[in-house]
Amino acid sequence: MIFRGLAGGAIEDLSFQGCALDEEKSQAIGEELPNIRTTLKKADFKRNSEISAAGWKWLLRGLAGGAIEDLSFYECFLDEEKSQAIGEELLNLRMTLKKANFSCEHRISAAGWKMLLRGLAGGAIEDLSFSDCFLDEENKSANWMRRR
């Protein structure tokens, strides 16, 4: 409902930082994001640990085909299942997405990192943040990115 009031406007930046989003809330938001995706450039999901893999799919699908340039997953407690879901949806955002923040993500396996980064490969990404991710040798080997 909130986003319907914003439709047709020029909103560029949304922050859901610490909003306790879950799957149900993510679905509701994801269904409304297409109303503002043509102008929305930044979405901050920082500290939303209860979003399920399905919830991430709803949110990111709502941004597909839009102008999104900057996404933050800072301290969202991503795991392999969530990473796979996000990676699959990043494929639809990679041509506009320039910046992604995965800082403070301690639960992602090497396979999870690989899935996330594959979703960005060949796109417009310029800035990736992995601060405080405690990457070990296994995870470091998964962090590859081919230059265009």
Solvent accessible surface area in square Angstrom, and as a share of the most:
residue,aa,sasa,rsa
1,M,168,0.75
2,I,139,0.71
3,F,16,0.07
4,R,144,0.53
5,G,70,0.68
6,L,61,0.30
7,A,49,0.38
8,G,84,0.80
9,G,43,0.41
10,A,80,0.62
11,I,45,0.23
12,E,92,0.41
13,D,80,0.41
14,L,21,0.11
15,S,69,0.45
16,F,20,0.08
17,Q,86,0.38
18,G,49,0.47
19,C,63,0.38
20,A,65,0.51
21,L,7,0.03
22,D,50,0.26
23,E,77,0.34
24,E,136,0.61
25,K,94,0.40
26,S,0,0.00
27,Q,66,0.29
28,A,57,0.44
29,I,25,0.13
30,G,3,0.03
31,E,89,0.40
32,E,21,0.09
33,L,1,0.01
34,P,51,0.32
35,N,65,0.33
36,I,5,0.02
37,R,74,0.27
38,T,105,0.61
39,T,42,0.24
40,L,0,0.00
41,K,82,0.35
42,K,77,0.33
43,A,1,0.01
44,D,21,0.11
45,F,0,0.00
46,K,45,0.19
47,R,115,0.42
48,N,1,0.01
49,S,35,0.23
50,E,120,0.54
51,I,0,0.00
52,S,34,0.22
53,A,13,0.10
54,A,42,0.33
55,G,0,0.00
56,W,0,0.00
57,K,46,0.20
58,W,89,0.31
59,L,0,0.00
60,L,1,0.00
61,R,128,0.47
62,G,3,0.03
63,L,2,0.01
64,A,23,0.17
65,G,70,0.68
66,G,16,0.16
67,A,27,0.21
68,I,1,0.01
69,E,55,0.25
70,D,25,0.13
71,L,0,0.00
72,S,12,0.07
73,F,0,0.00
74,Y,48,0.18
75,E,49,0.22
76,C,0,0.00
77,F,78,0.32
78,L,0,0.00
79,D,51,0.27
80,E,78,0.35
81,E,121,0.54
82,K,26,0.11
83,S,0,0.00
84,Q,85,0.38
85,A,4,0.03
86,I,0,0.00
87,G,4,0.03
88,E,73,0.33
89,E,9,0.04
90,L,0,0.00
91,L,84,0.42
92,N,91,0.47
93,L,4,0.02
94,R,75,0.27
95,M,136,0.61
96,T,49,0.28
97,L,0,0.00
98,K,82,0.35
99,K,86,0.36
100,A,0,0.00
101,N,35,0.18
102,F,0,0.00
103,S,4,0.03
104,C,17,0.10
105,E,1,0.00
106,H,89,0.40
107,R,123,0.45
108,I,5,0.02
109,S,41,0.27
110,A,15,0.11
111,A,47,0.37
112,G,0,0.00
113,W,1,0.00
114,K,73,0.31
115,M,45,0.20
116,L,0,0.00
117,L,3,0.01
118,R,132,0.48
119,G,1,0.01
120,L,1,0.00
121,A,23,0.18
122,G,48,0.46
123,G,4,0.04
124,A,18,0.14
125,I,24,0.12
126,E,127,0.57
127,D,65,0.34
128,L,46,0.23
129,S,30,0.20
130,F,55,0.23
131,S,64,0.41
132,D,87,0.45
133,C,5,0.03
134,F,152,0.63
135,L,43,0.22
136,D,77,0.40
137,E,132,0.59
138,E,112,0.50
139,N,18,0.09
140,K,109,0.46
141,S,89,0.58
142,A,2,0.02
143,N,40,0.21
144,W,77,0.27
145,M,60,0.27
146,R,190,0.69
147,R,220,0.80
148,R,205,0.75
